[in-house]
């Protein structure tokens, strides 16, 4: 009899372990489906290769981006497709204005619909305010611009030439060129 009880006890334990295993697998599958919006959004890991997004993101810092980008909001960090010649680059920039917005810059501060924005930025070379590549003469103070339909304004957080390319040099960026939305670093720090 004791062997039968022990065998039954072991059988129950094995059954519960199997049930627990499948519950964990099910939870992982449901979690993955929810996180990817049922397979519609895919996470990717990127590395910031330059200083153009400092102070928000340092050079050589890794971050996670979801593709395609979800609902776009002002202040989001997004990755857009930039084509130069036969090369294509995925460039991280801050979305500062949506269609219909009025945007300007005053000494590096983004002014959106008449309100200065609190987004972080850096100017490493205050004396370097001109660029032959820029749309307007002064890359730190310009505008106002009115964003056309189906376009956005994207800016680097580094306001000098190290922030190239962004809307100061390229103009309005078509919304369909936005590939992904960056949300956090691989260490878990939220990007905004």
BAFI-3210 file (N, C-alpha, C; in Angstrom, 3 decimals, decimal comma, padded with zeros to 6 digits):
// residues 192
n [1|2|3|4|5|6|7|8|9|10|11|12|13|14|15|16|17|18|19|20|21|22|23|24|25|26|27|28|29|30|31|32|33|34|35|36|37|38|39|40|41|42|43|44|45|46|47|48|49|50|51|52|53|54|55|56|57|58|59|60|61|62|63|64|65|66|67|68|69|70|71|72|73|74|75|76|77|78|79|80|81|82|83|84|85|86|87|88|89|90|91|92|93|94|95|96|97|98|99|100|101|102|103|104|105|106|107|108|109|110|111|112|113|114|115|116|117|118|119|120|121|122|123|124|125|126|127|128|129|130|131|132|133|134|135|136|137|138|139|140|141|142|143|144|145|146|147|148|149|150|151|152|153|154|155|156|157|158|159|160|161|162|163|164|165|166|167|168|169|170|171|172|173|174|175|176|177|178|179|180|181|182|183|184|185|186|187|188|189|190|191|192]
n.u [000,791|001,899|003,593|001,805|000,426|002,536|003,183|000,806|000,858|003,163|002,287|000,196|001,712|003,341|001,330|000,338|002,665|002,883|000,508|001,056|003,352|002,250|000,470|002,232|003,550|001,336|000,740|003,054|002,836|000,423|001,221|003,309|001,843|000,151|002,059|003,131|001,032|-000,666|000,986|001,300|003,091|006,570|009,360|012,582|016,112|018,226|021,228|022,490|024,392|025,773|026,263|023,966|021,499|021,944|021,131|019,401|019,823|022,750|025,793|026,478|024,626|022,191|018,842|015,290|012,981|009,727|008,116|005,575|005,467|003,327|000,447|001,252|002,775|003,496|006,804|007,594|010,145|011,274|012,048|013,166|013,218|015,978|017,217|020,101|021,649|022,537|022,295|020,592|019,433|018,518|017,257|017,241|015,056|013,451|009,991|008,521|006,440|003,174|000,893|-000,590|000,289|002,003|005,319|008,381|011,746|013,587|016,527|017,366|015,297|012,314|009,375|006,123|003,105|003,014|003,895|006,647|008,576|009,374|011,327|014,447|017,615|020,737|023,397|026,362|028,174|027,744|028,467|028,357|026,085|025,221|024,594|025,282|023,788|021,350|017,816|016,894|018,700|019,708|020,374|019,580|017,568|014,582|011,735|008,240|006,982|004,391|003,065|002,468|-000,312|-000,045|002,647|005,490|007,504|010,775|013,355|016,775|018,089|020,437|021,386|023,245|025,374|025,954|023,575|022,544|021,053|017,998|014,734|015,443|017,270|016,278|013,641|010,051|009,061|007,723|004,997|004,829|007,450|008,286|009,442|009,537|008,967|010,825|011,100|012,298|015,502|017,822|018,369|016,132|015,346|012,980|012,260|011,638]
n.v [-001,201|001,363|001,909|002,339|004,625|006,490|006,403|007,400|009,936|010,961|010,862|012,758|015,034|015,187|015,600|018,138|019,628|019,453|020,778|023,299|023,972|024,260|026,323|028,416|028,564|029,278|031,779|033,180|033,200|034,627|037,036|037,805|038,116|040,222|042,237|042,662|043,636|041,654|040,534|042,599|044,634|044,833|044,417|045,984|046,177|048,907|050,853|053,934|055,742|058,141|061,491|062,934|062,828|063,524|065,392|063,266|060,606|058,813|058,543|055,364|054,071|051,594|050,995|050,236|049,864|050,026|048,643|048,773|052,318|053,381|055,264|058,518|061,042|064,375|065,014|062,365|059,906|058,929|056,717|057,426|056,926|057,741|058,610|058,784|059,310|056,162|054,982|053,935|055,089|054,579|056,806|058,260|060,572|063,390|063,807|066,738|068,260|067,958|067,378|070,455|071,871|074,783|075,593|076,677|077,796|079,075|080,216|077,545|076,376|074,628|075,980|075,411|075,794|078,347|077,896|077,403|074,417|071,752|069,898|068,159|069,514|070,235|072,464|072,334|073,930|077,046|079,251|078,341|078,863|078,954|077,305|076,052|074,003|074,148|074,964|077,458|080,466|080,636|078,082|077,760|079,541|079,994|079,981|081,033|077,783|076,173|073,052|070,859|068,749|065,199|065,230|065,716|067,383|066,736|066,719|066,749|066,266|067,498|070,564|071,810|071,445|068,782|067,572|067,031|064,730|066,538|068,107|070,785|070,807|069,103|069,735|069,302|066,108|063,275|061,492|058,766|057,985|057,433|054,871|053,499|053,599|054,748|053,588|052,858|052,471|049,687|049,180|049,839|052,488|054,942|056,550|059,776]
n.w [000,000|000,818|-001,342|-003,441|-002,620|-002,624|-005,324|-006,423|-005,308|-006,518|-009,169|-009,119|-008,523|-010,830|-012,712|-011,899|-012,286|-015,076|-015,824|-014,703|-016,189|-018,811|-018,306|-017,765|-020,249|-021,836|-020,677|-021,358|-024,165|-024,507|-023,313|-025,067|-027,413|-026,666|-026,131|-028,656|-029,987|-031,018|-032,976|-034,768|-034,184|-033,905|-031,819|-031,946|-031,519|-031,315|-031,822|-030,718|-032,776|-032,850|-031,474|-031,757|-030,411|-027,835|-024,920|-024,334|-025,217|-025,146|-027,106|-028,509|-026,913|-026,305|-027,466|-027,420|-030,001|-031,416|-034,191|-036,629|-035,878|-033,244|-032,292|-033,020|-031,053|-030,017|-029,044|-028,901|-029,508|-032,580|-035,314|-038,479|-042,041|-043,921|-046,949|-048,821|-051,697|-052,830|-050,423|-047,460|-044,379|-040,970|-038,841|-035,653|-034,195|-032,548|-032,517|-033,140|-034,152|-035,494|-038,331|-039,294|-037,075|-035,772|-035,794|-034,376|-033,615|-030,922|-029,978|-029,723|-028,289|-028,754|-030,059|-029,944|-031,457|-030,330|-027,718|-025,626|-025,484|-023,150|-023,803|-023,641|-024,723|-026,398|-027,047|-028,428|-029,751|-029,619|-031,217|-033,798|-035,660|-038,226|-041,344|-044,525|-045,414|-044,189|-044,154|-043,304|-042,433|-039,754|-037,549|-034,953|-034,311|-035,819|-038,101|-037,907|-038,948|-040,718|-040,440|-043,087|-044,285|-043,729|-043,013|-040,796|-038,273|-037,460|-035,100|-034,002|-030,694|-030,251|-031,100|-032,786|-035,722|-035,416|-035,152|-037,616|-039,933|-039,887|-039,654|-039,931|-041,916|-043,862|-044,233|-044,120|-042,990|-044,530|-043,103|-043,640|-043,785|-041,275|-039,346|-036,884|-033,297|-030,636|-027,341|-024,861|-023,176|-023,305|-020,736|-019,449|-019,044|-019,607|-022,670|-023,659]
ca.u [000,000|002,659|004,125|000,708|000,209|003,669|003,045|-000,301|001,321|004,080|001,487|-000,466|002,756|003,703|000,190|000,347|003,819|002,517|-000,484|001,780|004,206|001,428|-000,049|003,327|003,706|000,187|000,903|004,107|002,298|-000,532|002,017|003,994|000,821|-000,283|003,163|003,347|-000,292|-001,086|001,874|001,356|004,257|007,726|010,437|013,938|017,124|019,079|022,288|022,664|025,769|026,425|025,875|022,875|020,337|022,313|021,366|018,416|020,414|024,186|026,413|026,692|023,605|021,206|017,451|014,290|011,987|008,632|007,776|005,543|005,183|001,912|-000,111|002,332|002,523|004,592|007,786|008,035|011,356|010,906|013,076|012,681|014,070|016,666|017,927|021,088|022,259|022,076|022,317|019,422|019,768|017,421|017,735|016,415|014,815|012,283|008,860|008,168|005,219|002,286|000,213|-001,407|000,970|002,928|006,532|009,521|012,795|014,138|017,769|017,406|014,058|011,203|008,148|005,073|001,814|003,206|004,290|007,966|008,484|010,376|012,166|015,878|018,444|022,099|024,117|027,787|028,925|026,813|028,906|028,146|024,648|024,944|024,946|024,858|022,860|020,074|016,760|016,952|020,075|020,105|019,869|019,100|016,376|013,938|010,286|007,423|006,585|003,115|003,289|001,418|-000,915|000,765|004,061|005,847|008,811|011,637|014,592|017,706|018,208|021,669|020,919|024,248|025,510|026,011|022,208|022,137|019,968|016,667|013,878|016,097|018,057|015,519|012,265|009,022|009,276|006,451|004,674|005,085|008,878|008,532|009,486|009,400|008,935|011,740|010,380|013,151|016,834|017,814|018,449|014,784|015,031|011,953|012,689|010,574]
ca.v [000,000|002,608|002,185|002,845|006,027|007,282|006,487|008,325|011,276|011,361|011,083|014,060|016,061|015,281|016,218|019,563|020,240|019,597|021,856|024,549|024,243|024,756|027,637|029,372|028,721|030,057|033,162|033,789|033,422|035,742|038,247|038,183|038,603|041,545|043,193|042,959|043,963|040,475|040,323|043,752|045,472|044,014|045,194|045,888|046,851|049,801|051,547|055,336|055,739|059,440|062,343|063,803|062,811|063,905|064,627|062,213|059,295|058,969|057,772|053,941|053,543|050,748|051,274|049,373|050,586|049,198|048,924|050,188|053,242|053,452|056,613|059,480|062,197|065,338|064,657|060,976|059,642|058,043|056,396|057,653|056,469|058,829|058,073|059,701|058,553|054,772|054,477|054,186|055,139|054,685|057,902|058,565|061,992|063,737|064,333|067,988|068,883|067,131|068,166|071,579|072,616|075,865|075,306|077,577|077,562|080,307|079,899|076,107|075,909|074,428|076,708|074,677|076,494|079,502|077,503|076,766|073,022|071,408|068,789|068,422|069,744|070,668|073,184|072,183|075,017|078,165|080,158|077,721|078,965|078,967|076,133|076,127|072,900|074,412|075,631|078,863|080,884|080,369|076,762|077,797|080,403|079,984|079,786|079,828|076,942|075,470|071,689|070,454|067,430|063,999|065,476|066,043|068,001|065,924|067,417|066,105|066,988|068,262|071,592|072,285|070,630|067,365|067,087|066,773|065,376|066,667|068,982|072,070|070,611|068,315|070,216|068,453|064,684|062,567|060,567|057,373|057,694|057,032|053,408|052,903|054,500|054,333|053,738|052,771|051,906|048,288|049,144|050,100|053,915|055,401|057,644|060,724]
ca.w [000,000|000,814|-002,677|-004,246|-002,213|-003,108|-006,777|-006,696|-004,950|-007,588|-010,359|-008,943|-008,641|-012,242|-013,393|-011,565|-012,962|-016,490|-015,916|-014,432|-017,342|-019,910|-017,914|-017,965|-021,705|-022,296|-020,224|-022,175|-025,509|-024,411|-023,060|-026,306|-028,351|-026,208|-026,286|-030,071|-030,543|-031,766|-034,107|-035,662|-033,864|-033,622|-031,191|-032,491|-030,703|-032,093|-031,092|-031,111|-033,265|-032,736|-030,344|-032,189|-029,519|-026,468|-023,705|-024,100|-025,475|-025,364|-028,173|-028,210|-026,004|-026,981|-027,123|-028,047|-030,811|-031,909|-035,573|-036,977|-034,778|-032,875|-032,428|-032,842|-030,191|-029,952|-028,025|-029,082|-030,277|-033,685|-036,299|-039,833|-043,138|-044,621|-048,114|-049,407|-052,793|-052,848|-049,051|-046,616|-042,963|-040,008|-038,005|-034,480|-033,987|-031,739|-033,263|-032,450|-034,674|-036,311|-039,357|-038,824|-036,015|-036,091|-035,041|-034,547|-032,639|-030,375|-029,270|-029,469|-027,647|-029,691|-029,727|-030,643|-031,351|-029,459|-026,357|-025,530|-025,036|-022,133|-024,214|-023,441|-025,905|-026,109|-028,103|-028,099|-030,376|-029,794|-032,273|-035,113|-035,863|-039,662|-042,135|-045,916|-045,650|-043,519|-044,912|-042,895|-042,160|-038,376|-037,177|-033,562|-034,248|-037,131|-038,138|-037,745|-040,062|-040,543|-040,933|-044,028|-044,051|-043,997|-042,724|-039,414|-038,086|-036,609|-034,739|-033,083|-029,426|-030,384|-032,017|-033,735|-036,935|-035,066|-035,217|-038,988|-040,647|-039,299|-040,462|-040,214|-043,133|-044,842|-044,359|-043,532|-043,233|-044,723|-042,005|-044,019|-043,635|-039,886|-039,319|-035,556|-032,151|-029,571|-026,081|-023,682|-023,376|-022,916|-019,271|-018,935|-018,886|-020,563|-023,556|-023,989]
c.u [000,840|003,216|003,049|000,429|001,325|003,582|001,934|000,111|002,262|003,324|000,761|000,540|003,147|002,584|000,161|001,524|003,522|001,523|000,202|002,665|003,395|000,775|001,007|003,538|002,566|000,299|001,967|003,602|001,330|000,216|002,728|003,003|000,353|000,802|003,390|002,054|-000,733|-000,319|002,001|002,553|005,391|008,799|011,772|014,876|018,036|020,202|022,366|024,124|026,492|025,889|024,628|021,663|020,716|021,613|020,389|019,017|021,870|024,660|026,702|025,719|022,571|019,804|016,532|013,284|010,974|008,255|006,516|005,219|003,682|001,372|000,971|001,894|003,736|005,517|008,274|009,380|010,999|012,122|012,468|013,721|014,647|017,493|018,846|021,861|021,676|022,050|021,042|019,854|018,488|017,900|016,739|016,296|013,571|011,204|008,378|006,892|004,492|001,606|-000,697|-000,768|001,786|004,137|007,610|010,585|013,354|015,330|017,829|016,156|012,962|009,988|007,048|003,732|001,878|003,692|005,679|007,836|009,638|011,356|013,643|016,591|019,806|022,637|025,588|028,614|027,998|027,194|028,644|026,664|024,246|025,322|024,431|023,830|021,460|019,097|016,728|018,376|020,561|019,519|019,364|017,829|015,789|012,424|009,547|007,152|005,223|003,260|002,137|000,821|000,060|002,262|004,241|007,163|009,562|012,922|015,479|017,694|019,498|021,404|021,961|024,343|025,598|024,617|021,718|021,987|018,692|015,890|014,490|016,871|017,249|014,126|011,291|009,273|007,915|006,214|005,009|006,572|009,235|008,381|009,151|009,365|009,851|011,068|011,262|014,517|016,792|017,981|017,128|014,426|014,089|012,497|011,493|011,150]
c.v [001,277|002,947|002,771|004,302|006,932|007,468|007,458|009,774|011,822|011,664|012,423|015,196|016,269|015,949|017,720|020,289|020,443|020,738|023,208|024,960|024,852|026,090|028,720|029,620|029,565|031,516|033,878|034,106|034,603|037,050|038,729|038,727|040,000|042,579|043,580|043,342|042,889|040,323|041,496|044,652|044,570|044,884|044,948|046,623|047,631|050,326|052,977|055,517|057,067|060,221|063,181|063,825|063,063|065,204|063,472|060,826|059,495|058,149|056,363|053,375|052,766|051,107|050,350|050,250|049,577|049,634|048,144|051,040|053,239|054,846|057,633|060,649|063,103|064,958|063,219|060,944|058,603|057,805|056,632|057,188|057,694|058,202|059,153|058,922|057,157|054,158|054,848|054,105|055,175|055,641|058,172|060,074|062,183|064,317|065,578|068,625|067,926|067,994|069,239|072,400|073,765|075,671|076,324|077,158|078,914|079,950|078,430|075,534|075,797|075,195|076,097|075,336|077,630|079,187|076,863|075,367|072,669|070,320|069,130|068,662|070,221|071,420|073,144|073,346|076,202|079,116|079,626|077,692|078,977|077,630|076,338|075,051|073,185|075,155|077,118|079,191|080,480|079,023|076,704|078,621|080,486|079,862|081,099|079,112|076,342|074,112|071,279|069,080|066,313|064,205|065,785|066,821|067,152|066,691|066,532|066,897|067,783|069,300|072,094|071,322|069,142|066,745|066,788|065,275|065,430|067,693|070,349|072,012|069,935|068,856|069,265|067,002|064,014|061,550|059,133|057,013|057,305|055,523|052,817|053,988|053,941|054,589|053,687|052,214|050,445|048,127|049,532|051,568|054,352|056,586|058,503|062,111]
c.w [000,000|-000,566|-003,580|-003,905|-002,734|-004,620|-007,156|-006,405|-006,039|-008,875|-010,290|-009,106|-010,107|-013,029|-013,144|-012,214|-014,445|-016,685|-015,714|-015,594|-018,479|-019,582|-018,119|-019,459|-022,261|-021,914|-021,041|-023,587|-025,499|-024,178|-024,310|-027,329|-027,959|-026,468|-027,742|-030,780|-031,530|-033,081|-035,049|-035,404|-033,411|-032,954|-031,889|-031,556|-031,641|-031,195|-031,629|-031,494|-033,116|-031,557|-030,634|-031,267|-028,060|-026,117|-023,466|-024,210|-025,847|-026,559|-027,665|-027,180|-026,819|-026,530|-027,912|-028,777|-031,331|-033,315|-035,947|-035,755|-034,501|-033,137|-032,102|-031,973|-030,208|-028,792|-028,124|-029,786|-031,325|-034,581|-037,673|-040,848|-043,839|-045,740|-048,653|-050,459|-052,831|-051,447|-048,303|-045,163|-042,141|-038,929|-036,883|-034,314|-033,124|-032,648|-032,523|-032,956|-035,599|-037,378|-038,748|-037,718|-036,601|-035,200|-035,387|-033,539|-032,230|-029,496|-028,848|-028,846|-028,701|-029,171|-030,598|-030,387|-030,324|-028,057|-026,387|-024,928|-024,097|-022,553|-024,069|-024,768|-025,456|-027,326|-027,709|-028,627|-030,640|-030,923|-033,670|-035,448|-037,329|-040,285|-043,554|-046,235|-045,110|-044,430|-044,587|-042,471|-040,769|-037,937|-035,730|-033,397|-035,653|-036,977|-037,983|-039,067|-039,727|-041,217|-041,860|-043,669|-044,428|-043,772|-041,241|-039,421|-037,076|-036,353|-033,877|-031,777|-029,375|-031,457|-033,008|-034,915|-036,631|-035,085|-036,617|-039,203|-039,805|-040,124|-040,734|-041,523|-044,246|-045,102|-043,683|-043,939|-043,436|-043,598|-042,382|-044,022|-042,193|-039,794|-037,962|-034,496|-031,071|-028,228|-024,849|-024,063|-022,951|-021,400|-018,621|-018,726|-019,993|-021,366|-023,883|-024,031]
res [x|x|x|x|x|x|x|x|x|x|x|x|x|x|x|x|x|x|x|x|x|x|x|x|x|x|x|x|x|x|x|x|x|x|x|x|x|x|x|x|x|x|x|x|x|x|x|x|x|x|x|x|x|x|x|x|x|x|x|x|x|x|x|x|x|x|x|x|x|x|x|x|x|x|x|x|x|x|x|x|x|x|x|x|x|x|x|x|x|x|x|x|x|x|x|x|x|x|x|x|x|x|x|x|x|x|x|x|x|x|x|x|x|x|x|x|x|x|x|x|x|x|x|x|x|x|x|x|x|x|x|x|x|x|x|x|x|x|x|x|x|x|x|x|x|x|x|x|x|x|x|x|x|x|x|x|x|x|x|x|x|x|x|x|x|x|x|x|x|x|x|x|x|x|x|x|x|x|x|x|x|x|x|x|x|x|x|x|x|x|x|x]
***
